[in-house]
């Protein structure tokens, strides 16, 4: 991976992340001014996220939304209906984890209730968690030993058969699950708000930054993920 000091803009390239169907949330750090922020709007579907974070340039000089790991969280003011009824969610972000160790939630729409999902860092793992109507699905990756930026993709698919691992990718390449528990959930995702930077309800805060974050309400194909990942890499200066 090469961190580039220059980047093409999304507008100049003319790529529309919404051209990939079922984009539910599109958060972009360029849409807010530098300093403390309390509101950011999704570029699609009209969702507003409120709370606290900081707009700075924490990742390769690109505009970023940063969370302090102790009190920052941004939560949608309405439930994200596009995810309700879906049986898979794909999350792709130009993202940098700023602190090693401890349990920290990157994206959450709750915990412990059927139809919810979480993407988070554990002490030694990057994890994907979902609650369906049969049981808990949880997947683990070995966590990097140093802080690093990347284009991270997770796919939470409730239709997978027992014993199948959900998808993890970093900078366009699949990363194998270290261990996982899949009880073949058959539920679909519910109608909940989404939080960035901590668990919904404010706990397990994350010290991290992102340039752009897209949440799709389905399982993207490999070709679709590659397209989004490469465009997001160009946008954020993460070349791979």
LOZA-674410 format. One line per 3 residues: number of its first residue (from 1); their letters; for each residue y, z, x of N, C-alpha, C. Coordinates in Angstrom, 1 decimal, padded with zeros to 4 digits. Layout:
NUM = a = Y:Z:X:Y:Z:X:Y:Z:X ~ ...
***
This chain:
1 = xxx = -001.2:000.0:000.8:000.0:000.0:000.0:001.2:000.0:000.9 ~ 002.2:-000.8:000.5:003.5:-000.9:001.2:004.6:-000.5:000.3 ~ 005.4:000.5:000.7:006.6:000.9:-000.1:007.8:000.0:000.3
4 = xxx = 008.2:-000.9:-000.6:009.3:-001.8:-000.2:010.6:-001.3:-000.5 ~ 011.6:-001.6:000.3:013.0:-001.2:000.1:013.7:-002.1:-000.8 ~ 013.2:-003.2:-001.2:013.8:-004.1:-002.2:012.9:-004.3:-003.3
7 = xxx = 013.4:-004.7:-004.5:012.6:-004.9:-005.6:013.3:-005.9:-006.6 ~ 012.4:-006.7:-007.2:012.9:-007.6:-008.2:013.1:-006.8:-009.5 ~ 014.1:-007.1:-010.3:014.3:-006.4:-011.5:013.5:-007.0:-012.6
10 = xxx = 013.2:-006.2:-013.6:012.4:-006.6:-014.8:013.1:-007.8:-015.5 ~ 014.4:-007.7:-015.6:015.2:-008.7:-016.4:015.2:-010.0:-015.6 ~ 015.4:-010.0:-014.3:015.5:-011.2:-013.5:014.1:-012.0:-013.5
13 = xxx = 013.0:-011.2:-013.5:011.7:-011.9:-013.5:011.4:-012.4:-014.9 ~ 012.0:-011.8:-015.9:011.8:-012.2:-017.3:010.4:-011.7:-017.9 ~ 009.7:-010.8:-017.2:008.5:-010.3:-017.8:008.7:-009.3:-018.8
16 = xxx = 008.1:-009.4:-020.0:008.2:-008.5:-021.1:006.9:-007.7:-021.2 ~ 007.0:-006.3:-020.9:005.8:-005.5:-021.0:005.3:-005.5:-022.4 ~ 006.1:-005.8:-023.4:005.7:-005.8:-024.8:004.9:-007.1:-025.1
19 = xxx = 004.9:-008.1:-024.2:004.1:-009.3:-024.4:002.6:-009.0:-024.4 ~ 002.2:-007.8:-023.8:000.8:-007.3:-023.9:000.7:-006.6:-025.2 ~ -000.1:-007.0:-026.1:-000.1:-006.4:-027.5:-000.4:-004.9:-027.5
22 = xxx = 000.1:-004.2:-028.5:-000.1:-002.8:-028.8:000.6:-001.9:-027.9 ~ 001.7:-002.3:-027.3:002.6:-001.3:-026.5:003.2:-000.3:-027.5 ~ 002.8:000.9:-027.3:003.3:002.0:-028.2:004.6:002.7:-027.6
25 = xxx = 004.6:002.9:-026.3:005.7:003.6:-025.6:006.1:002.9:-024.4 ~ 007.3:002.7:-024.1:007.8:002.1:-022.9:009.1:002.9:-022.4 ~ 008.9:003.7:-021.4:010.0:004.5:-020.9:010.3:004.0:-019.5
28 = xxx = 011.6:003.8:-019.3:012.1:003.2:-018.0:013.3:004.0:-017.5 ~ 013.2:004.4:-016.3:014.3:005.2:-015.7:015.6:004.5:-015.6 ~ 015.6:003.2:-015.6:016.9:002.5:-015.5:017.7:002.6:-016.8
31 = xxx = 017.1:003.2:-017.9:017.8:003.2:-019.1:018.7:004.5:-019.3 ~ 018.7:005.4:-018.3:019.6:006.6:-018.3:020.4:006.6:-017.0 ~ 021.5:007.3:-017.0:022.4:007.5:-015.9:021.9:008.6:-015.0
34 = xxx = 022.4:008.6:-013.8:022.0:009.6:-012.8:022.4:011.0:-013.2 ~ 021.6:012.0:-012.8:021.9:013.4:-013.2:020.9:014.0:-014.2 ~ 021.3:015.1:-014.7:020.4:015.8:-015.7:020.4:015.0:-017.0
37 = xxx = 019.2:014.8:-017.6:019.1:014.1:-018.8:018.5:015.0:-019.9 ~ 018.8:014.7:-021.1:018.2:015.5:-022.3:017.6:014.5:-023.3 ~ 017.8:013.2:-023.1:017.3:012.2:-024.0:017.0:010.9:-023.3
40 = xxx = 015.9:010.3:-023.7:015.6:008.9:-023.2:014.8:008.2:-024.4 ~ 015.2:007.0:-024.6:014.6:006.2:-025.7:013.5:005.2:-025.2 ~ 012.4:005.1:-025.9:011.5:004.1:-025.6:012.0:002.7:-025.9
43 = xxx = 011.7:001.8:-025.0:012.2:000.4:-025.2:011.5:-000.3:-026.4 ~ 010.4:000.3:-026.9:009.8:-000.3:-028.1:009.6:000.8:-029.2 ~ 009.6:000.4:-030.4:009.2:001.2:-031.6:010.2:002.3:-031.9
46 = xxx = 011.3:002.4:-031.2:012.4:003.3:-031.6:012.2:004.8:-031.4 ~ 011.2:005.2:-030.5:011.0:006.6:-030.3:012.0:007.2:-029.3 ~ 012.5:008.4:-029.6:013.4:009.1:-028.8:012.7:010.3:-028.2
49 = xxx = 012.8:010.6:-026.9:012.2:011.7:-026.2:013.4:012.7:-025.9 ~ 013.2:013.9:-026.2:014.3:014.9:-025.9:013.7:016.1:-025.1 ~ 014.5:016.8:-024.4:014.1:017.9:-023.6:015.0:018.0:-022.3
52 = xxx = 014.3:018.0:-021.1:015.1:018.1:-019.9:014.3:017.4:-018.8 ~ 015.0:016.7:-017.9:014.5:016.1:-016.7:015.7:015.7:-015.9 ~ 015.5:015.0:-014.8:016.6:014.5:-013.9:016.4:013.1:-013.6
55 = xxx = 017.4:012.3:-013.7:017.4:010.9:-013.3:017.9:010.8:-011.8 ~ 017.0:010.4:-010.9:017.4:010.3:-009.5:016.7:009.1:-008.9 ~ 016.5:009.2:-007.6:015.8:008.0:-006.9:014.7:008.6:-006.0
58 = xxx = 013.7:009.3:-006.6:012.7:010.0:-005.8:011.6:009.1:-005.3 ~ 011.5:007.9:-005.8:010.4:007.0:-005.4:010.9:005.7:-004.8 ~ 010.9:005.6:-003.5:011.2:004.4:-002.7:012.6:003.8:-003.1
61 = xxx = 013.5:004.7:-003.4:014.9:004.3:-003.7:015.1:003.7:-005.1 ~ 014.0:003.7:-005.9:014.1:003.2:-007.3:014.5:004.3:-008.2 ~ 015.2:003.9:-009.3:015.6:004.9:-010.3:014.3:005.6:-010.8
64 = xxx = 014.3:006.9:-010.9:013.2:007.7:-011.4:013.6:008.8:-012.4 ~ 012.7:009.1:-013.2:012.8:010.3:-014.0:011.9:011.4:-013.4 ~ 012.5:012.5:-013.0:011.8:013.5:-012.2:011.7:014.8:-013.0
67 = xxx = 010.6:015.5:-012.8:010.3:016.8:-013.5:010.1:017.9:-012.4 ~ 010.7:019.1:-012.7:010.8:020.1:-011.6:009.5:021.0:-011.5 ~ 008.5:020.8:-012.4:007.3:021.6:-012.3:007.4:023.0:-012.8
70 = xxx = 008.5:023.4:-013.4:008.7:024.7:-014.0:009.2:024.8:-015.4 ~ 010.1:023.8:-015.7:010.7:023.9:-017.1:011.0:022.5:-017.7 ~ 010.9:021.5:-016.9:011.2:020.1:-017.5:010.1:019.6:-018.3
73 = xxx = 010.4:019.0:-019.5:009.5:018.3:-020.4:010.3:017.4:-021.3 ~ 009.8:016.3:-021.6:010.4:015.4:-022.6:009.3:015.1:-023.6 ~ 009.7:015.3:-024.9:008.8:015.1:-026.0:009.4:014.2:-027.1
76 = xxx = 008.5:013.4:-027.6:009.0:012.5:-028.7:009.4:013.3:-029.9 ~ 010.5:012.9:-030.5:011.0:013.7:-031.7:010.2:013.3:-033.0 ~ 009.3:012.3:-032.9:008.5:011.9:-034.0:007.1:011.6:-033.5
79 = xxx = 006.1:011.7:-034.4:004.7:011.4:-034.0:004.6:009.9:-033.7 ~ 003.8:009.5:-032.8:003.7:008.1:-032.3:002.6:007.5:-033.2 ~ 003.0:006.9:-034.3:002.1:006.4:-035.3:001.3:005.2:-034.8
82 = xxx = 001.8:004.5:-033.8:001.0:003.3:-033.3:-000.3:003.7:-032.6 ~ -000.4:005.0:-032.2:-001.6:005.5:-031.5:-002.6:006.0:-032.6 ~ -002.0:006.5:-033.7:-002.9:007.0:-034.8:-003.9:005.9:-035.3
85 = xxx = -005.1:006.3:-035.3:-006.2:005.4:-035.7:-006.8:004.5:-034.6 ~ -006.1:004.5:-033.5:-006.7:003.7:-032.3:-007.9:004.5:-031.8 ~ -008.8:003.7:-031.2:-010.0:004.4:-030.5:-009.9:004.3:-029.0
88 = xxx = -008.8:003.8:-028.5:-008.6:003.8:-027.0:-007.1:003.8:-026.7 ~ -006.7:004.4:-025.6:-005.3:004.4:-025.1:-005.4:004.1:-023.6 ~ -004.5:003.2:-023.2:-004.3:002.8:-021.8:-002.9:003.2:-021.4
91 = xxx = -002.9:004.1:-020.3:-001.6:004.6:-019.8:-001.4:004.0:-018.4 ~ -000.3:003.3:-018.2:000.0:002.7:-016.8:001.4:003.2:-016.4 ~ 001.5:003.7:-015.2:002.8:004.3:-014.8:003.0:004.1:-013.3
94 = xxx = 004.3:003.8:-012.9:004.7:003.8:-011.5:005.1:005.3:-011.3 ~ 004.3:006.0:-010.6:004.3:007.5:-010.6:004.1:008.1:-009.3 ~ 004.7:009.2:-009.0:004.6:010.0:-007.8:004.4:011.4:-008.1
97 = xxx = 003.3:012.0:-007.6:003.0:013.4:-007.8:003.7:014.1:-006.6 ~ 004.5:015.1:-006.9:005.4:015.7:-005.8:004.8:017.1:-005.3 ~ 003.8:017.6:-005.9:003.3:018.9:-005.5:001.7:018.8:-005.5
100 = xxx = 001.1:019.4:-004.5:-000.4:019.4:-004.5:-000.9:020.7:-005.1 ~ -002.1:020.6:-005.7:-002.7:021.8:-006.2:-002.2:022.2:-007.6 ~ -002.9:023.0:-008.3:-002.6:023.6:-009.6:-002.8:022.6:-010.7
103 = xxx = -002.9:023.1:-011.9:-003.0:022.3:-013.1:-001.7:021.9:-013.7 ~ -001.5:020.6:-013.8:-000.2:020.0:-014.2:-000.5:018.8:-015.2 ~ 000.2:018.8:-016.3:000.0:017.8:-017.3:001.1:016.7:-017.1
106 = xxx = 000.6:015.5:-017.0:001.5:014.3:-016.8:001.9:013.8:-018.2 ~ 000.9:013.5:-019.1:001.1:013.1:-020.4:000.2:013.9:-021.3 ~ 000.7:014.4:-022.5:-000.1:015.1:-023.4:000.4:014.9:-024.8
109 = xxx = -000.5:014.8:-025.7:-000.1:014.9:-027.1:-000.9:016.0:-027.8 ~ -001.0:017.1:-027.0:-001.6:018.3:-027.5:-002.9:018.7:-026.8 ~ -003.6:019.7:-027.2:-004.8:020.1:-026.6:-005.6:020.9:-027.6
112 = xxx = -006.9:020.6:-027.6:-007.8:021.4:-028.4:-008.0:021.0:-029.9 ~ -007.3:019.9:-030.3:-007.4:019.4:-031.7:-008.0:018.0:-031.6 ~ -008.8:017.7:-032.6:-009.4:016.3:-032.7:-008.3:015.3:-032.7
115 = xxx = -008.6:014.2:-031.9:-007.7:013.1:-031.9:-006.6:013.1:-030.9 ~ -006.6:014.1:-030.0:-005.6:014.2:-029.0:-006.1:013.8:-027.6 ~ -005.2:013.4:-026.7:-005.6:013.1:-025.3:-004.6:013.6:-024.3
118 = xxx = -005.0:013.8:-023.1:-004.2:014.3:-022.0:-004.5:013.5:-020.7 ~ -003.5:013.2:-019.9:-003.7:012.7:-018.6:-003.1:013.8:-017.7 ~ -003.8:014.3:-016.7:-003.3:015.4:-015.9:-003.9:015.5:-014.5
121 = xxx = -003.2:016.3:-013.7:-003.7:016.6:-012.4:-004.3:018.0:-012.5 ~ -005.6:018.2:-012.0:-006.1:019.5:-011.8:-006.0:019.8:-010.3 ~ -006.5:021.0:-009.9:-006.4:021.4:-008.5:-007.0:020.4:-007.6
124 = xxx = -008.1:019.8:-007.9:-008.8:018.9:-007.0:-009.0:017.5:-007.6 ~ -008.4:017.3:-008.7:-008.8:016.0:-009.5:-007.6:015.4:-010.2 ~ -007.7:014.1:-010.5:-006.9:013.5:-011.5:-007.8:013.3:-012.7
127 = xxx = -007.4:013.7:-013.9:-008.3:013.9:-015.0:-007.8:013.2:-016.2 ~ -008.7:012.8:-017.1:-008.5:012.3:-018.4:-009.3:013.1:-019.4 ~ -008.6:013.5:-020.4:-009.3:014.5:-021.4:-009.0:014.0:-022.8
130 = xxx = -010.0:014.0:-023.6:-009.9:013.6:-025.0:-010.7:014.5:-025.9 ~ -010.2:014.8:-027.1:-010.9:015.6:-028.1:-011.3:014.7:-029.2 ~ -012.5:014.5:-029.4:-013.0:013.7:-030.6:-013.7:014.6:-031.6
133 = xxx = -014.4:014.0:-032.5:-015.0:014.8:-033.5:-016.5:015.2:-033.1 ~ -016.9:014.8:-031.9:-018.2:015.3:-031.5:-018.1:016.3:-030.4 ~ -017.2:016.1:-029.5:-017.0:017.1:-028.4:-015.9:016.7:-027.5
136 = xxx = -015.9:017.2:-026.3:-014.8:017.0:-025.3:-015.3:015.9:-024.3 ~ -014.4:015.0:-024.0:-014.7:014.0:-023.0:-013.8:014.3:-021.8 ~ -014.3:014.4:-020.6:-013.5:014.8:-019.5:-014.0:014.0:-018.3
139 = xxx = -013.0:013.5:-017.5:-013.3:012.7:-016.3:-012.6:013.1:-015.1 ~ -013.1:013.1:-014.0:-012.5:013.6:-012.8:-012.5:012.6:-011.6 ~ -011.4:012.6:-010.9:-011.3:011.8:-009.7:-010.9:012.8:-008.6
142 = xxx = -011.3:012.5:-007.3:-010.9:013.3:-006.2:-009.4:013.2:-006.0 ~ -008.7:014.3:-006.0:-007.2:014.2:-005.9:-006.8:013.9:-004.4 ~ -005.8:013.1:-004.2:-005.3:012.9:-002.9:-004.9:014.2:-002.2
145 = xxx = -005.1:014.2:-000.9:-004.7:015.4:-000.1:-003.3:015.4:000.3 ~ -002.6:014.3:000.0:-001.1:014.3:000.4:-000.4:013.7:-000.8 ~ 000.9:014.0:-000.9:001.7:013.5:-002.0:001.8:012.0:-001.7
148 = xxx = 001.6:011.2:-002.8:001.8:009.7:-002.6:002.2:009.1:-003.9 ~ 002.8:007.9:-003.8:003.2:007.1:-004.9:002.1:006.1:-005.2 ~ 002.1:005.6:-006.5:001.2:004.6:-006.8:001.4:004.1:-008.2
151 = xxx = 000.7:003.0:-008.5:000.7:002.5:-009.9:-000.7:003.0:-010.4 ~ -000.6:004.0:-011.3:-001.8:004.7:-011.8:-002.1:004.2:-013.2 ~ -003.4:003.9:-013.5:-003.8:003.5:-014.8:-005.0:004.3:-015.2
154 = xxx = -004.9:004.9:-016.4:-006.0:005.6:-017.0:-006.3:005.0:-018.4 ~ -007.6:004.9:-018.7:-007.9:004.4:-020.0:-008.9:005.4:-020.7 ~ -008.5:006.0:-021.8:-009.3:006.9:-022.6:-009.8:006.1:-023.8
157 = xxx = -011.2:005.9:-023.8:-011.8:005.1:-024.8:-012.9:005.9:-025.5 ~ -012.7:006.2:-026.8:-013.6:007.1:-027.5:-014.8:006.3:-028.0 ~ -014.9:005.0:-027.7:-016.1:004.2:-028.1:-017.1:004.1:-027.1
160 = xxx = -016.9:004.7:-025.9:-017.8:004.6:-024.8:-019.1:005.4:-025.1 ~ -020.2:004.8:-024.7:-021.5:005.5:-024.9:-021.6:006.7:-024.0 ~ -022.5:007.7:-024.5:-022.8:008.8:-023.6:-023.2:008.4:-022.2
163 = xxx = -022.5:009.1:-021.3:-022.8:008.8:-019.9:-021.9:007.7:-019.2 ~ -021.1:007.0:-020.0:-020.2:006.0:-019.5:-018.9:006.7:-019.1 ~ -018.4:006.4:-017.9:-017.1:007.0:-017.4:-015.9:006.1:-017.9
166 = xxx = -014.8:006.8:-018.2:-013.6:006.1:-018.5:-013.0:005.5:-017.3 ~ -012.0:004.6:-017.5:-011.5:003.8:-016.4:-010.3:004.5:-015.7 ~ -010.4:004.5:-014.3:-009.2:004.9:-013.5:-008.9:003.8:-012.5
169 = xxx = -007.7:003.5:-012.3:-007.2:002.5:-011.3:-006.0:003.1:-010.6 ~ -006.0:002.7:-009.3:-004.8:003.0:-008.5:-004.4:001.7:-007.7 ~ -003.2:001.3:-007.9:-002.7:000.1:-007.3:-003.6:-001.1:-007.5
172 = xxx = -004.1:-001.2:-008.8:-004.9:-002.4:-009.1:-006.4:-002.3:-008.8 ~ -006.8:-001.3:-008.2:-008.2:-001.1:-007.8:-008.9:000.0:-008.6 ~ -010.1:-000.2:-009.1:-010.8:000.8:-009.8:-011.2:001.9:-008.8
175 = xxx = -011.1:003.2:-009.3:-011.6:004.3:-008.6:-012.7:005.0:-009.3 ~ -013.8:005.3:-008.7:-014.9:005.9:-009.4:-014.7:007.3:-009.8 ~ -015.2:007.7:-010.9:-015.2:009.1:-011.4:-016.1:009.9:-010.5
178 = xxx = -015.6:011.1:-010.1:-016.4:012.0:-009.3:-017.4:012.7:-010.1 ~ -017.0:013.1:-011.3:-018.0:013.7:-012.3:-017.3:013.6:-013.6 ~ -018.1:013.6:-014.7:-017.6:013.5:-016.0:-018.6:014.0:-017.0
181 = xxx = -018.0:014.3:-018.2:-018.8:014.7:-019.3:-018.4:013.9:-020.5 ~ -019.3:013.0:-021.0:-018.9:012.2:-022.1:-020.0:012.4:-023.2 ~ -019.5:013.0:-024.3:-020.4:013.3:-025.4:-020.4:012.2:-026.5
184 = xxx = -019.9:011.0:-026.2:-019.9:009.9:-027.1:-019.1:010.2:-028.4 ~ -017.8:010.5:-028.1:-016.9:010.8:-029.3:-016.8:009.5:-030.2 ~ -016.7:009.8:-031.4:-016.6:008.7:-032.4:-015.3:008.8:-033.2
187 = xxx = -014.5:009.7:-032.9:-013.2:009.9:-033.6:-012.2:008.9:-033.1 ~ -011.1:008.7:-033.9:-010.0:007.9:-033.4:-008.9:008.9:-033.1 ~ -007.8:008.4:-032.4:-006.7:009.2:-032.1:-005.9:009.5:-033.3
190 = xxx = -005.3:010.7:-033.3:-004.5:011.1:-034.5:-003.0:010.8:-034.3 ~ -002.2:011.3:-035.3:-000.8:011.0:-035.3:000.0:012.2:-034.8 ~ 000.3:012.2:-033.5:000.9:013.3:-032.8:002.1:012.9:-032.0
193 = xxx = 003.0:013.8:-031.7:004.1:013.6:-030.7:003.5:013.5:-029.3 ~ 004.2:012.9:-028.4:003.7:012.8:-027.0:004.7:013.5:-026.1 ~ 004.2:014.2:-025.2:005.1:014.9:-024.2:004.8:014.3:-022.8
196 = xxx = 005.9:014.3:-022.0:005.8:013.8:-020.6:006.2:015.0:-019.7 ~ 005.5:015.3:-018.7:005.9:016.3:-017.7:005.3:017.7:-018.0 ~ 004.6:017.9:-019.1:004.0:019.2:-019.4:003.1:019.0:-020.7
199 = xxx = 002.3:020.1:-020.9:001.6:020.0:-022.2:002.5:020.1:-023.4 ~ 002.2:019.4:-024.5:002.9:019.6:-025.7:003.0:021.1:-026.1 ~ 004.2:021.6:-026.3:004.4:023.0:-026.5:004.8:023.7:-025.3
202 = xxx = 005.0:023.0:-024.2:005.7:023.5:-023.0:004.8:024.5:-022.2 ~ 003.8:024.0:-021.5:003.0:024.8:-020.5:002.4:023.8:-019.5 ~ 001.9:024.3:-018.4:001.3:023.5:-017.3:002.3:022.4:-016.9
205 = xxx = 003.4:022.7:-016.4:004.5:021.8:-016.0:004.1:021.0:-014.8 ~ 004.6:019.8:-014.7:004.2:018.9:-013.6:005.5:018.6:-012.8 ~ 005.3:018.7:-011.4:006.4:018.3:-010.5:006.1:016.9:-010.1
208 = xxx = 006.8:015.9:-010.7:006.5:014.5:-010.5:007.6:013.7:-010.9 ~ 007.5:012.4:-010.5:008.6:011.4:-010.9:007.9:010.1:-011.3 ~ 008.5:009.4:-012.3:008.1:008.1:-012.6:009.2:007.1:-012.7
211 = xxx = 008.9:005.8:-012.4:009.9:004.8:-012.5:009.8:004.2:-013.9 ~ 008.6:003.9:-014.3:008.3:003.3:-015.6:007.0:003.8:-016.1 ~ 006.9:003.9:-017.4:005.6:004.4:-018.0:005.4:003.7:-019.3
214 = xxx = 004.2:003.0:-019.4:003.8:002.3:-020.6:002.5:002.9:-021.2 ~ 002.5:003.1:-022.5:001.3:003.6:-023.2:000.9:002.5:-024.2 ~ -000.3:002.0:-024.1:-000.8:000.9:-025.0:-001.9:001.6:-025.9
217 = xxx = -001.8:001.3:-027.1:-002.7:001.9:-028.1:-004.0:001.1:-028.3 ~ -004.6:000.7:-027.1:-005.9:000.1:-027.1:-006.4:000.0:-025.7 ~ -007.7:-000.4:-025.5:-008.2:-000.6:-024.1:-007.8:-002.0:-023.7
220 = xxx = -006.9:-002.1:-022.6:-006.5:-003.3:-022.1:-007.6:-004.0:-021.3 ~ -007.6:-005.3:-021.2:-008.6:-006.0:-020.4:-008.2:-005.9:-018.9 ~ -009.1:-006.2:-018.0:-008.9:-006.1:-016.6:-007.7:-007.0:-016.3
223 = xxx = -007.7:-008.2:-016.8:-006.6:-009.2:-016.5:-005.2:-008.6:-017.0 ~ -005.2:-008.0:-018.2:-004.0:-007.4:-018.7:-003.5:-006.3:-017.9 ~ -004.4:-005.4:-017.5:-004.0:-004.3:-016.6:-003.5:-004.8:-015.3
226 = xxx = -004.1:-005.8:-014.7:-003.6:-006.3:-013.4:-002.2:-006.9:-013.6 ~ -001.9:-007.6:-014.6:-000.6:-008.2:-014.8:000.4:-007.0:-015.0 ~ 000.2:-006.0:-015.8:001.1:-004.9:-016.0:001.3:-004.2:-014.7
229 = xxx = 000.2:-003.9:-014.0:000.3:-003.1:-012.7:001.1:-003.8:-011.7 ~ 000.9:-005.1:-011.5:001.7:-005.9:-010.5:003.1:-006.0:-010.8 ~ 003.4:-006.2:-012.1:004.9:-006.3:-012.5:005.5:-004.9:-012.3
232 = xxx = 004.8:-003.8:-012.6:005.3:-002.5:-012.4:005.5:-002.2:-010.9 ~ 004.6:-002.7:-010.1:004.7:-002.5:-008.7:005.9:-003.2:-008.1 ~ 006.2:-004.4:-008.6:007.4:-005.2:-008.1:008.6:-004.4:-008.5
235 = xxx = 008.6:-003.9:-009.8:009.8:-003.2:-010.3:010.1:-001.9:-009.5 ~ 009.0:-001.2:-009.1:009.2:000.1:-008.4:009.2:000.0:-006.9 ~ 008.9:-001.2:-006.3:008.9:-001.3:-004.9:007.6:-000.9:-004.3
238 = xxx = 006.5:-000.7:-005.1:005.2:-000.4:-004.6:004.4:-001.7:-004.6 ~ 004.2:-002.3:-003.4:003.6:-003.6:-003.2:002.2:-003.4:-002.8 ~ 001.2:-004.0:-003.5:-000.2:-003.9:-003.2:-000.9:-005.2:-003.4
***
